[in-house]
Amino acid sequence: MTAFKALGLDEQLLQAITDMGFKTPSEVQEQAIPILLEKDTDLVALAQTGTGKTAAFGFPMLQKINIESRTTQGLILSPTRELCLQITNEMVNYGKHKKGLNVVAIYGGASIQDQARNIKKGAQVIVATPGRMKDMISRRMIDISKIEYCVLDEADEMLNMGFYEDITEILSYSPDEKSTWLFSATMPKEVSSIAKKFMYDPQEITVGSKNVGSSNVSHEYYLVNTRDRYQALKRLADANPEIFSVVFCRTKRDTQKVAEQLIADGYNAGAIHGDLSQNQRDIVMKQFRNRQIQMLVATDVAARGIDVDNITHVINYQLPDEIETYTHRSGRTGRAGNLGISIVIVSKSEVRKIRSIEKKIQKTFEKKDIPTGMAICEKQLMHLANNIKKTEINHDIDTYLPQINVALEDFSKEELIKKFFSVEFTRFYNYYNKAKDINATAGVQREYSDDTGSVRYFLNIGNKDDFDWMSLKDFLKDILGLGQDDVYKVDVKDSFSFFNTDEQHKDLVLQAFEDFKLEGRNVNVEISENSGGRGAKGRGKRSFGSGDRSRGRSGGGGSRGRSGGRSSGGYKGGGYKSKRRDDSSGGNAGDRSKRRDSDSRERSFTPKTGFSEGGNKSKFSGKRRGKSKPDTGGTGGRRRRRD
Ligand code: AMP
């Protein structure tokens, strides 16, 4: 507490700090608070989320504003509604002993009239997202012509999200003499230029070094073949029974798909991405905070508002395009003094990206092996043993003890323990017993593309699946989210096809068809040995998926249990949906109750993995064991929309 006092904070703030239980100032607070209290200066602070940056600007702002006045004196702009609410909440807590303080949150998706009414009461501090703020200023609902302090929080995120113009416009309504305090986790060019444009001779502070990740986070990567990516994710989850994680994918579609697969496989998972309504996102976030969801699969944009402190693992299911984004992702763990692990699942072609990230964040990744099936079994078994040890005895059972004793009287204690564990363990064991090693060996990375920068792919669907070149092209464009000219040289044979994209789309194509199913059948894409055109010399060689290739080429999936052909030609959009239709429970992604009829109802509300804890039926039943069992899809009763 004396350390906070030494920073120059007033009694009311010190009282709030005691109430909140903060013992010592964090690094960013130590650096920023004295500067901001002493001078009226602009400030650029490089600090990640979770470093205590809200208090670093919040304390000085609350100390410097005049509570007696009802004029708006402080404005805090933040990228997302979630962050806006979080900051508002923190500010209210910090200022709870400052009588008369009114902090108002302004954000989209809620009643503008209610917000205007709150402002009218006199808000000394406004915390806002740029879009709604701009809107309310232009409708003259808010006056910021007298603000003295303006905070641009998570400036890099706001720019990433395209708020540059909105911010510029908002600031044009504010006085030039104000102090601007910019906080950002990273310092890309765009943020430096905004600092130059809007700030005068700013003081600079850096917590850690520029673009460097938090020291509380360790970084690991796992090398697998592209087709084993999802298996790798499951094994990592199973090897960490207490996992509480955010799993990052690159697209909304992949995010939804991975979450659906995890749910179908019995994990407590959920998806958060831009195609969900605010209400749906709020529900998912609430479940995540309550730990009903242990694996939150997210896009980068949607994850921006995630402010949960105890995330154990960030999993990069797919690497982001920008290294800055990796810093943001990994910053979701290792917060508030906790340790965290940032995991990357990579294919051979992505290993070089790991090296670039290492350089940028100045941290070394540890290469780790995906645990073997037996190692996972051991982990789960010990987890179960520890849970039993921790479990408080429910004495309501006492009434039934005589009957139970009779039923089990022939067994020794040892036999009973073995039997008891076998109830859960056998199922788990059967699943992992013959599980193969899915670690890929790093070798010299083969060149995929030909000299023209074009890559030709082999795809195990064709005329037999009612595709002609036109409908297949449409299908590919839709699945990949690419334009008319990005997919070319589409050549449809009887049971397989070829097509080309430019080299730059190669990863996207390979990832798009990981675990992809069409009407219950696996659709595989592979790099073709034949470059297919544009005068290519055709030196491109496939470097993985040899097993699948032979299967694929021998006539597609006809022999692999395809349940029936299409009734009419071509792709109807969202072909990936068809796999769900195989499910006897109806396959409506939105109709969760139907799916559960044949499954354990407790499943998604008991802790994630193999052994059920508390439920009378293991959520592990069925799906986990039967690889071939169709994916039932769906997350939390939401109907998936296509990207
Ligand atoms: P932030 O980086 O502002 O999102 O803060 C992350 C979390 O750390 C929030 O829950 C804060 O309430 C908490 N926090 C901020 N400053 C301190 C401190 N000095 N000691 C302990 N916790 C803090």
Boltz pocket constraint, residues with backbone or C-beta under 6 A from the ligand:
constraints:
  - pocket:
      binder: B
      contacts: [[A, 21], [A, 22], [A, 23], [A, 24], [A, 25], [A, 26], [A, 29], [A, 48], [A, 49], [A, 50], [A, 51], [A, 52], [A, 53], [A, 54], [A, 55], [A, 90], [A, 335], [A, 336]]
      max_distance: 6.0
